[in-house]
Amino acid sequence: MLMESALQAIRDHGMIAPGDRVLIAVSGGLDSVVLLDVLHRLAPQLQCESIVGHIDHGLRGADSAGDAAFVETLAASYGLPVYVHRLDPSDLEISKTHGREGAARVARLAALEAMASRADARRIALAHTANDRAETVLYRLARGAGSTGLRGILPVRGMYVRPLLGITRGDIADYAQAHGLDWREDASNADLSFARNRIRHEVLPELRELNPEAVHAVCRAADLLTDLDEALDYFVTDCADRMSGGATFWPRDGFRELPGSAARLLVREAIRRTRGNLDGITLQHVDAVRSLVTGTEAHGELSLPRLRVRVDREFVSFASQGAGGEVPADLALDLGDNPLPDGSTLQFEILPHHDTDPAPTDDDPWTEVADADRVVFPLRLRVRAPGDRFRPLGLAEDVKLKDFLINAKTPYYDRDRIPLVCDGNGIIWVVGLRLSDTVKVSERTRRVLRMKLKGLR
């Protein structure tokens, strides 16, 4: 029965493909020994190649060395190659901020990934069970996790696969006994100073008094939360796409129109898109952003871990703290490529008129063409200054640059960061927004100056 359940899980989640090399992480404990035996028996059906990997934490003296020797002997009994890596104290020191358990886990996973790379293994199989998942859900519940955290351990994450995740530890023990398997006991599993051990030995037994199938019940709840979380991701992503339109700023009214719970989800999505993840972001952070965005203050700013949020009357912008984007106060520009501090490049080329489409491209705001013979060289790059005036393309007279930016609905805090390309007479391009009418291409144009901002982040 256990074999069939593991095989079904592998197929349902696409854990292992024919031809894969799989590094099986074997600690020597009950769960990993059963995982090794199951995958070895299933290898002909899966058409995969197995390799054994063992991480010696070096924390248990002779017991650690005994575990490594046991795994090497076990792998040899299956005729499988084995890799053993002993962690140095420095490996654990690097991740000490994660706590004793967390540091060991981070170091162990890093070592397994390095081992898989050396062995050319596409997958790393871990021996987590349904009990492990239930313990993780309960641990995170006690810490106040949201729906994403309460998914618990997932069957597949990156190169990691967990074929036994739907199987209880009781069934694992029955399988080991039925097949005459030997394993090593880790005394630290009974140490109640570890939070997970207290959940395993004290909390789950109490829950089983209420419901003998408590482990499966908790995992079923985690599955339902997974479905809900994925559905929310779908709808929130769609809402975010429609609201932002791919821009770097979002309309404040869009947040104000949403119920508080929906606004929180949208704030989380905006943060995730900006930072790439939500690491270190708490509910308090999200609520602080929501209060700023939906409040009545005309302008405001908030700094969070690796994130800056700014609002004006109409818009909210999210930006990575420490990211580039600052425009030099005054920078000489040459023909060719001009690198900017944020990693982008301003490129200028003079081309014959007949070689270039003179019409500005509506779908590319970062490219413009001007009449090269109406440009007074040399060029300079700067940001706005008090009293700046500008003649937008299509107008016959100058306007205040401030008024132009307001009418263009440029977010308040972005106005001082917009690059301005200037010639000897003044502003010829408000980058990303408008060319000056003073250098527009006409029927008399013989040469064009093509201006392009590349690599914008």
C-alpha positions in Angstrom: 0.0 0.0 0.0 2.8 2.4 0.9 4.6 1.7 -2.3 1.5 2.4 -4.4 0.9 5.7 -2.5 4.4 6.8 -3.1 4.3 5.9 -6.8 0.9 7.7 -7.2 2.4 10.8 -5.5 5.4 10.8 -7.8 3.1 10.6 -10.9 0.5 13.1 -9.6 3.1 15.8 -8.9 5.6 14.9 -11.7 8.4 14.4 -9.2 10.6 12.1 -11.2 10.9 11.8 -15.0 12.4 8.9 -16.9 16.1 9.3 -17.1 16.4 11.5 -14.0 19.2 11.1 -11.5 17.8 11.4 -8.0 19.9 12.2 -5.0 18.2 10.5 -2.0 18.9 12.3 1.2 19.5 9.6 3.8 20.1 10.6 7.5 20.0 7.0 8.7 16.7 7.5 10.5 13.5 5.6 10.0 11.9 7.8 7.4 14.9 8.2 5.2 15.7 4.5 5.3 12.2 3.7 4.1 12.4 6.4 1.4 15.6 4.8 0.1 14.1 1.3 0.1 10.9 2.5 -1.7 12.7 4.5 -4.4 15.2 1.7 -5.0 12.3 -0.8 -5.5 10.4 1.7 -7.8 13.5 2.7 -9.9 12.7 0.2 -12.7 9.2 1.5 -13.1 10.4 5.1 -12.8 13.4 4.5 -15.1 15.5 6.7 -12.9 19.0 6.4 -11.4 19.4 6.7 -7.6 22.3 8.2 -5.6 22.6 8.3 -1.8 23.6 11.5 -0.1 24.3 11.9 3.6 25.0 15.1 5.6 27.1 14.6 8.8 26.3 17.6 11.0 29.2 16.8 13.3 27.1 17.7 16.3 26.7 14.3 17.9 30.3 13.1 18.3 30.6 9.4 17.8 26.9 9.1 16.9 27.4 11.4 13.9 30.3 9.3 12.6 28.3 6.2 13.3 25.4 7.5 11.2 27.7 8.2 8.3 29.2 4.7 8.4 25.7 3.2 8.7 24.5 5.1 5.6 27.6 4.1 3.6 27.0 0.5 4.5 23.3 0.8 3.6 24.0 2.4 0.2 26.5 -0.4 -0.6 23.9 -3.0 0.3 21.7 -1.5 -2.5 24.6 -1.2 -4.9 24.3 2.6 -5.0 27.0 5.3 -4.9 27.0 7.4 -1.8 28.2 11.0 -1.1 29.0 12.0 2.4 29.5 15.6 3.4 30.5 16.7 6.9 29.4 20.2 7.9 32.0 22.5 9.5 31.0 24.7 12.4 31.4 27.7 10.1 28.6 26.3 7.9 26.2 26.6 10.8 27.6 29.9 12.0 26.6 31.6 8.7 22.9 30.8 9.3 22.9 31.2 13.1 20.2 33.9 12.8 17.8 31.2 11.9 18.1 29.5 15.3 19.7 26.2 16.1 17.2 24.1 14.1 17.0 26.6 11.2 20.8 27.0 10.9 21.2 23.2 10.6 18.4 23.1 8.0 19.8 25.9 5.9 23.3 24.4 6.0 22.0 20.9 5.2 20.0 22.1 2.1 23.0 24.0 0.8 25.2 21.0 1.2 22.6 18.7 -0.6 22.4 21.1 -3.5 26.2 21.2 -3.9 26.2 17.4 -3.7 23.4 17.1 -6.3 25.4 19.5 -8.6 28.5 17.3 -8.3 26.5 14.1 -9.0 24.6 15.7 -11.9 21.3 14.9 -10.1 18.2 16.7 -11.3 16.1 15.9 -8.1 16.8 15.7 -4.4 14.3 13.3 -2.6 13.5 14.2 1.0 11.8 11.8 3.5 9.2 14.2 4.9 5.9 12.5 5.9 2.4 13.6 6.6 3.3 13.9 10.3 6.1 16.4 9.3 3.7 18.4 7.3 1.1 18.5 10.1 3.8 19.5 12.6 4.9 22.3 10.3 1.4 23.6 9.9 0.8 23.6 13.6 4.1 25.3 14.3 3.3 28.1 11.8 -0.2 28.4 13.1 1.2 29.1 16.5 3.4 31.8 15.0 0.4 33.5 13.3 1.2 32.5 9.7 -1.2 33.3 6.8 -2.6 31.1 4.2 0.7 30.7 2.3 2.6 29.6 5.4 -0.2 27.3 6.4 0.3 25.3 3.2 3.0 23.6 5.2 5.6 21.4 3.4 4.9 21.1 -0.3 5.4 17.9 -2.3 7.6 19.6 -4.9 9.6 22.8 -4.4 12.3 23.5 -7.0 14.5 20.4 -7.3 13.2 19.0 -4.0 10.6 16.2 -4.0 8.9 14.4 -1.2 7.3 11.1 -2.3 6.3 10.1 1.3 4.5 13.4 2.2 1.0 11.8 2.1 2.0 8.9 4.3 1.9 8.8 8.1 4.8 7.9 10.3 2.8 4.9 11.6 2.6 3.5 8.1 6.3 4.2 7.6 7.1 2.2 10.7 4.9 -0.7 9.6 6.6 -0.8 6.2 10.1 -0.9 7.8 9.0 -3.7 10.1 7.4 -5.7 7.3 10.6 -5.4 5.1 13.1 -6.0 7.9 14.7 -2.6 7.6 17.2 -1.3 10.2 17.7 2.4 11.0 19.5 4.6 13.5 17.7 6.5 16.3 18.5 10.1 16.8 18.3 10.9 20.5 17.7 14.6 19.7 14.3 13.7 18.3 13.1 13.3 22.0 14.6 16.7 23.1 11.6 18.8 24.1 13.7 22.0 23.9 13.0 21.9 20.2 9.6 23.4 19.4 8.8 20.7 16.7 9.5 17.9 19.2 7.1 19.4 21.6 4.5 19.5 18.8 5.3 15.9 17.9 5.3 14.5 21.4 2.7 16.7 23.2 0.5 18.6 20.8 -0.3 16.0 18.2 -1.1 13.2 20.8 -3.6 15.6 22.4 -5.2 16.3 19.0 -5.4 12.6 18.3 -7.5 12.3 21.5 -10.0 14.6 19.8 -9.6 12.9 16.3 -7.6 9.7 15.8 -7.0 11.0 12.2 -5.7 14.4 13.3 -2.6 14.2 11.1 -4.6 13.6 8.0 -7.2 16.2 9.1 -4.5 18.9 9.5 -2.9 18.0 6.1 -6.4 18.1 4.5 -6.9 21.6 5.9 -3.5 22.5 4.4 -4.5 21.2 1.0 -7.7 23.3 1.2 -5.6 26.4 2.1 -3.3 25.6 -0.8 -6.2 25.6 -3.2 -7.5 28.8 -1.7 -4.1 30.5 -1.8 -3.5 29.6 -5.4 -7.0 30.9 -6.4 -6.3 34.1 -4.5 -3.0 34.5 -6.3 -4.8 34.1 -9.6 -7.4 36.7 -9.0 -5.0 39.2 -7.2 -2.5 38.9 -10.0 -5.3 39.7 -12.5 -6.5 42.6 -10.4 -2.9 43.9 -10.1 -2.3 43.7 -13.8 -5.5 45.6 -14.6 -4.9 48.3 -12.0 -1.2 49.0 -12.7 -1.2 48.4 -16.4 2.4 47.4 -16.1 3.4 50.8 -14.8 5.7 51.5 -11.8 3.0 53.4 -10.0 -0.6 52.5 -9.0 -3.7 54.7 -8.7 -4.6 55.3 -5.0 -8.3 55.2 -5.7 -8.0 51.6 -6.8 -6.9 50.6 -3.3 -9.5 52.8 -1.7 -12.3 51.1 -3.6 -11.4 47.7 -2.3 -12.5 46.1 1.0 -9.7 46.1 3.6 -8.9 42.4 3.2 -8.7 42.7 -0.6 -6.5 45.9 -0.3 -4.1 43.9 2.0 -3.7 41.2 -0.7 -3.1 43.8 -3.4 -0.5 45.6 -1.2 1.2 42.2 -0.7 1.2 41.6 -4.5 2.7 45.1 -5.2 5.4 44.4 -2.6 6.2 41.0 -4.1 6.4 42.4 -7.6 8.8 45.1 -6.4 11.1 43.1 -4.1 10.7 39.7 -5.8 9.5 38.1 -2.5 7.8 38.8 0.8 10.7 37.8 3.1 10.6 39.8 6.3 7.3 41.4 5.4 4.7 41.1 8.2 1.0 41.9 8.6 2.0 45.1 10.4 4.1 46.2 7.4 1.2 45.5 5.0 -1.3 47.4 7.2 1.1 50.3 7.5 1.3 50.5 3.7 -2.5 50.2 3.4 -3.1 53.0 5.9 -0.7 55.2 4.0 -2.2 54.4 0.6 -5.9 54.7 1.7 -5.4 57.7 4.0 -6.2 61.3 3.3 -2.6 62.7 3.4 -1.8 64.3 0.0 1.9 63.1 0.2 3.6 60.5 2.3 6.5 58.1 2.4 7.2 54.8 4.2 10.3 52.7 4.5 10.1 49.0 5.0 12.7 46.2 4.7 14.3 46.8 1.3 11.2 48.7 0.2 10.2 52.4 -0.2 6.5 53.3 -0.6 5.5 56.9 -1.7 2.1 58.4 -2.3 0.8 61.6 -3.7 -2.8 62.7 -4.3 -3.4 60.2 -7.1 -0.7 57.6 -7.1 1.3 55.2 -5.0 4.7 54.0 -6.1 6.7 51.0 -4.8 10.5 50.9 -5.2 13.2 48.7 -3.9 15.3 50.4 -1.2 18.8 51.0 -2.4 17.8 50.5 -6.0 19.3 52.7 -8.6 17.4 55.3 -10.5 18.9 58.6 -9.2 19.7 60.9 -12.1 22.9 63.0 -11.9 22.4 66.7 -11.3 24.4 67.5 -14.4 26.1 65.0 -16.8 27.7 65.6 -20.2 26.4 63.4 -22.9 28.2 62.2 -26.0 27.1 60.4 -29.2 27.1 56.6 -28.6 26.4 54.9 -25.3 26.3 56.9 -22.1 26.1 54.7 -18.9 24.0 56.0 -16.1 24.4 55.3 -12.3 21.3 53.1 -12.2 22.8 50.6 -14.7 20.8 52.0 -17.7 22.3 53.6 -20.8 21.4 56.6 -22.9 22.2 56.0 -26.5 22.5 58.8 -29.2 22.9 58.2 -32.9 22.8 60.6 -35.8 21.3 58.9 -38.9 20.2 60.0 -42.4 16.5 60.9 -42.3 15.6 58.3 -45.0 17.1 55.5 -42.8 14.8 56.2 -39.8 11.2 56.2 -39.2 10.8 59.8 -38.0 7.5 59.2 -36.2 7.9 58.7 -32.4 6.8 55.2 -31.4 3.8 55.2 -29.2 4.6 51.8 -27.8 8.1 52.7 -26.8 8.3 55.8 -24.6 12.0 55.3 -24.1 12.9 56.0 -27.8 12.6 59.4 -29.5 13.9 61.0 -32.7 14.7 64.7 -33.2 15.9 66.8 -36.1 19.6 66.7 -35.5 20.2 70.0 -37.3 17.8 71.8 -34.9 19.6 70.4 -31.8 22.3 72.7 -30.3 25.1 70.5 -29.2 26.6 69.5 -26.8 23.9 67.6 -24.9 23.6 67.3 -21.1 21.5 65.2 -18.7 19.9 66.6 -15.6 16.8 66.7 -13.4 14.3 69.5 -13.1 15.2 72.8 -11.6 13.0 75.7 -10.3 11.5 77.7 -13.1 12.1 75.1 -15.8 10.0 75.6 -18.9 9.4 73.2 -21.8 7.6 73.3 -25.2 5.9 69.9 -25.5 5.5 68.4 -28.9 2.4 69.8 -30.6 2.3 73.1 -28.6 3.3 76.4 -30.0 4.5 77.9 -26.7 6.4 77.0 -23.6 4.8 75.8 -20.5 6.1 75.3 -17.0 7.7 71.9 -16.7 5.9 71.5 -13.3 2.5 72.0 -15.0 3.4 69.6 -17.8 4.4 66.9 -15.3 1.2 67.4 -13.3 -1.0 67.2 -16.4 0.9 64.1 -17.4 -0.1 62.6 -14.1 3.4 62.0 -13.0 3.6 60.8 -9.4 4.8 63.6 -7.1 7.9 61.8 -5.8 9.0 60.8 -9.3 9.0 64.3 -10.7 12.5 65.1 -9.3 13.9 61.8 -10.7 12.8 62.1 -14.4 15.8 62.5 -16.7 15.9 65.6 -18.9 18.0 65.7 -22.0 19.0 69.3 -22.7 20.8 71.0 -25.5 22.2 74.5 -25.6 18.7 76.1 -25.7 17.0 74.0 -23.0 15.1 70.8 -22.5 14.6 68.7 -25.7 13.3 65.5 -24.2 11.5 64.7 -21.0 12.6 61.1 -21.0 9.8 58.6 -21.2 7.2 61.4 -21.6 7.5 63.9 -24.5 9.9 65.4 -27.1 10.2 69.2 -27.4 8.4 70.8 -30.3 11.6 72.9 -30.9 13.5 69.8 -32.3 10.6 68.0 -34.0 11.2 66.2 -37.3 9.7 67.9 -40.3 9.7 67.6 -44.1 12.9 69.6 -44.2 14.8 67.2 -41.9 17.9 65.7 -43.4 19.4 64.0 -40.3 17.8 62.7 -37.2 19.1 62.3 -33.7 17.8 59.0 -32.3 17.7 58.9 -28.5 17.1 55.7 -26.6 17.1 54.8 -22.9 18.2 51.1 -22.6 18.3 48.7 -19.8 15.9 50.6 -17.6 15.3 48.8 -14.2 
